[in-house]
Amino acid sequence: MNPTSRDKEDDVKSTYEQFQSGEVRLLDVREPSEWALGHIEGAALIPMSQLGRRWRELDASVKWVCVCRSGSRSEYASALLRQAGLDIANMTGGMLDWKENKLPITPPGIVDSH
């Protein structure tokens, strides 16, 4: 499988609904400096730079949605994690769309658009 293929994607609204209902867990692959400026409460953090050595920390018995700033890193990360056998989708639009849709972000709630 090509890790850049687009297999499973969810938009922010469906991700929020699934997360709130307990259907999925969230994996944020941004760097700690980005996370500290605002993240989704309850999401797990494994930065993309650490994913290769830490992915086994993820519970393979649950469904995951991968999150980053814009949806690019998380698209790649989710494809790699699917290759490893996890049931994981990418959240399109990332934290930029999450914030634009006025969904909850921890303080200070800064998501830079670069």
C-alpha positions as CSV (number, residue, x, y, z in Angstrom):
1,M,0.0,0.0,0.0
2,N,1.2,3.5,-0.8
3,P,1.3,5.5,2.4
4,T,0.1,8.6,0.6
5,S,-3.1,7.0,-0.6
6,R,-6.4,8.5,0.5
7,D,-8.4,5.7,2.1
8,K,-10.3,6.9,5.1
9,E,-11.1,10.5,5.8
10,D,-13.6,12.3,8.1
11,D,-14.4,15.9,8.2
12,V,-14.3,17.9,11.5
13,K,-18.0,17.8,12.2
14,S,-18.3,14.0,11.8
15,T,-15.1,13.6,13.8
16,Y,-16.4,15.8,16.6
17,E,-19.7,13.8,16.7
18,Q,-17.9,10.4,16.7
19,F,-15.5,11.6,19.4
20,Q,-18.2,13.0,21.6
21,S,-20.2,9.7,21.3
22,G,-17.1,7.6,22.2
23,E,-17.0,5.9,18.7
24,V,-13.4,7.1,18.0
25,R,-10.4,8.3,19.8
26,L,-8.2,11.1,18.5
27,L,-4.5,11.1,17.8
28,D,-2.8,14.4,17.4
29,V,0.5,14.2,15.4
30,R,1.5,17.8,15.8
31,E,4.7,18.8,17.6
32,P,4.5,19.6,21.4
33,S,4.9,23.4,20.7
34,E,1.8,23.3,18.5
35,W,-0.1,21.2,21.0
36,A,0.7,23.6,23.8
37,L,-1.0,26.4,22.0
38,G,-4.3,24.5,21.8
39,H,-5.5,21.0,21.2
40,I,-8.6,18.9,21.5
41,E,-9.2,17.9,25.1
42,G,-8.9,14.1,25.5
43,A,-6.8,13.6,22.3
44,A,-3.6,11.5,22.5
45,L,-0.4,13.2,21.4
46,I,2.3,11.4,19.5
47,P,4.2,13.8,17.3
48,M,4.9,12.7,13.8
49,S,8.6,12.8,14.5
50,Q,8.1,10.1,17.2
51,L,5.4,8.0,15.5
52,G,7.8,5.4,14.2
53,R,8.9,4.4,17.6
54,R,5.7,5.1,19.6
55,W,2.8,3.9,17.5
56,R,2.5,0.7,19.5
57,E,1.2,2.8,22.4
58,L,-2.1,3.1,20.5
59,D,-4.8,0.7,21.4
60,A,-5.4,-1.4,18.3
61,S,-8.9,-2.4,19.5
62,V,-10.4,1.0,19.1
63,K,-11.1,3.3,16.1
64,W,-8.8,6.3,15.7
65,V,-8.9,9.6,13.9
66,C,-5.6,11.3,13.2
67,V,-5.3,15.1,13.6
68,C,-2.7,17.8,12.7
69,R,-2.8,21.5,11.8
70,S,-4.1,21.2,8.2
71,G,-4.7,17.5,7.6
72,S,-1.5,16.8,5.6
73,R,0.7,15.3,8.2
74,S,-2.2,13.4,9.7
75,E,-3.1,12.0,6.2
76,Y,0.3,10.5,5.9
77,A,0.4,9.3,9.5
78,S,-3.0,7.7,9.2
79,A,-2.0,5.8,6.0
80,L,1.2,4.5,7.8
81,L,-0.8,3.4,10.8
82,R,-3.4,1.6,8.6
83,Q,-0.4,-0.3,7.1
84,A,0.5,-1.3,10.7
85,G,-3.1,-2.7,11.2
86,L,-4.8,0.2,13.0
87,D,-8.4,1.2,12.2
88,I,-7.6,4.9,11.6
89,A,-8.9,7.8,9.5
90,N,-7.6,11.2,8.7
91,M,-9.5,14.3,9.8
92,T,-9.5,16.5,6.7
93,G,-8.8,20.2,7.3
94,G,-7.1,19.6,10.6
95,M,-7.2,21.9,13.5
96,L,-7.6,24.9,11.2
97,D,-11.1,23.6,10.2
98,W,-11.8,22.5,13.7
99,K,-11.2,26.1,15.0
100,E,-13.1,27.6,12.0
101,N,-16.1,25.5,12.9
102,K,-15.9,26.8,16.5
103,L,-15.3,23.4,18.0
104,P,-13.7,23.3,21.5
105,I,-9.9,23.8,21.8
106,T,-7.9,24.1,25.0
107,P,-6.6,27.5,25.9
108,P,-5.1,29.6,24.6
109,G,-6.7,28.2,21.4
110,I,-4.1,29.3,18.9
111,V,-4.0,27.4,15.7
112,D,-1.6,29.2,13.3
113,S,-2.3,29.1,9.6
114,H,1.4,29.9,8.8
